[in-house]
Amino acid sequence: MLTTIAIKDFALIDRLNLDLSQGMTTITGETGAGKSIVIDALGLALGERADASMIRYGSAKADITASFSLNECSSAISWLKEHDLDDEFECIVRRVIAKEGRSKCYINGRPANLNMLKDLGDFLVDIHGQHAHQSLLRPNYQLSLIDELLNDKEVLEQTAVLAKQYQKELKRYNELKQTSDQRSERIELLQYQLDELEALHLSKDSISQLESEHARGNNLQELISACEQANDQLFDQEPGVYGALAHFSEQFNRLSAKDAQLTSVSELFANATALLEELKSELRHYQDSLDVDPDNLEELNQQLSTLFDLSRKHQCDLEELPNTEVSIRDELEKLSAASSDLTELQSSLEKIKAQYNDTANKLSLARQKAARQLSKKVTECMQSLGMEGGKFDVIFNPLNERISTTGIDAVDFQVTANPGQPMQTLGKVASGGELSRISLAIQVITAEKKVTPTLIFDEVDVGIGGQTADRVGRMLSSLAEHAQIICVTHQPQVAAKGQQQLRAVKQKHKNSTETAMQHLSGEQRIEEIARMVGGQSITELTLSHAKELLEVS
């Protein structure tokens, strides 16, 4: 529950520290006094949107701190532990809003962000505003109210998860399907190119060998001529190079026996002679291999021509054709896998849709059960709030085949305010006052189902009075047996039901105006309720009426 709230430089508040108790607290005051400012400040402390206009005129920043006791709020304790922000059984949230528009958030003294404040706030406080009856006309809001009454919300979460999963897979499927025709054409082209390259059995070594054989065939006469000239000048002429070396090798070998210093010279002559003999053998062997078949040479020319054509087609060097073949094969495998993915995605979509339909149907049945309970309770509540013969019902309409995170249901709140009149959509038949009472009834009923420790009702009793206001007060007082209730009200019958009453007072000074909150007790409370009954003129009659309201509460 909310134990204290400290507000500094917010709206018309200069400094305000409020201690709040269990049970029902009512906040009253004249129109324009700022009764709802405390509620607005609390909303900001729990993550609602802020802007610089909320800062008190002349101040640099607004500072709001709210303290909560967590003795009966296990969900908030679990959340704080999960985020390493726990502080036993107390929670302090703080929001500082700067004039430049920036804001800082803190949970138990540690920095936080707005989303964290909002998430934590959902466990701590539930605020019902005076304009809730306007939201009541929206179909999505109506459906959310039904969902609040579900005993087991797991099926609601499962439906949303499956819908998101289906939508994600459907997006992928549509993207793949959209390019399937282009992909088929690409696969056909790549397969043709791959067949063309694979038929040549290409490798970098085979291309190098082919180029070498082609170069030798095209330069055959030059090669043969070079070999013949070398043989002639080195070995066949008299005296030739080989003959001269052999002669001097024999001579210096004989002379080295007479002078040891010629040994190395003799060895060099011997080595040179041996090298020439090896050269002669290699030349003969190479010359014998130069017998090239003209038909074979033509075939080599055709093969190289084919390779050059392919290299131009694929815009690569001749030596890169094997790598191009690998790249084409890889792309072809990926595209073929994508076609397989399309089939798998289609199968996956069918499975997810079947799971979704099963889960969404279970959710629909649970909603219909909750709606029957809501219809019964709202009807009873309407009749107790001065709408005798009134009836409330929830009509379910299917969403056809559309898969939605909210399931397969669209709901329509229907009502008849008078006996004998047909049921019609809420916004068409209910007057403003009737709509306010129906909204209040629904808020009270949905609040009963929640485990939120603090429930705030901000002027939800607008447009009612007399016995109806008294019944509203009793409803809220009954809720206060299970939760802390804070109620901003204009109705004396409601104000009298609170165990604690605060009065908003606008104080005007020479150069400023501020809103203050006064704790009322005893005579102060009687006077305030008398003012609410009779206006500014407090008489013995209004005082007597105020005492009576407090005594019977």
Buried (B, 14 or more C-beta within 10 A) or exposed (E): BBBBBBBBBBBBBBEBEBEBEBBBBBBBBBEEBBBBBBBBBBBBBBBBEBEBEBBBEEEEBBBBBBBBBBEBBEBBBEBBEEBEBBBEEBBBBBBBBBEEEEBBBBBBEEEBEBEBBEBBBBBBBBBBBBEBBEBBBEBEBBBBBBBBBBEEEEBBEBBBBBBEBBEEBBEBBEEBEEEEEEBEEBBEEBBEBBEBBEEBEBEEEEBEEBBEBBEBBEEBEEBBEBBEEBBEEBBEEEEBBBBEBBEBBBEBBEEBEEEEEBBEBBBEBBEBBEEBBEBBEEBEEEBEEEEBEEEEBEEBEEBBEEBEEBBEEBEBEBEBBBBBBEBBBEBBEEBBEBBEBBEEBEEBBEEBBEBBBEBBBBBBEBBBBBBEEBBEBBBBBBBBBBBEEBBBBBEBEEEEEEBBBBBBBBBBBBBBBEEEEEBBBBBEBBEEBBBBBBBBBBBBBBBBBEEBBBBBBBBBBBBBBEEBBBBBBBBBBBBBEBBBBBBBBBBBBBBBBBBBBBBBBBEEEEEEEBBBBEEBEEEEBBBBBBBBBBEEEBEEEBBEBBBEBBEEB
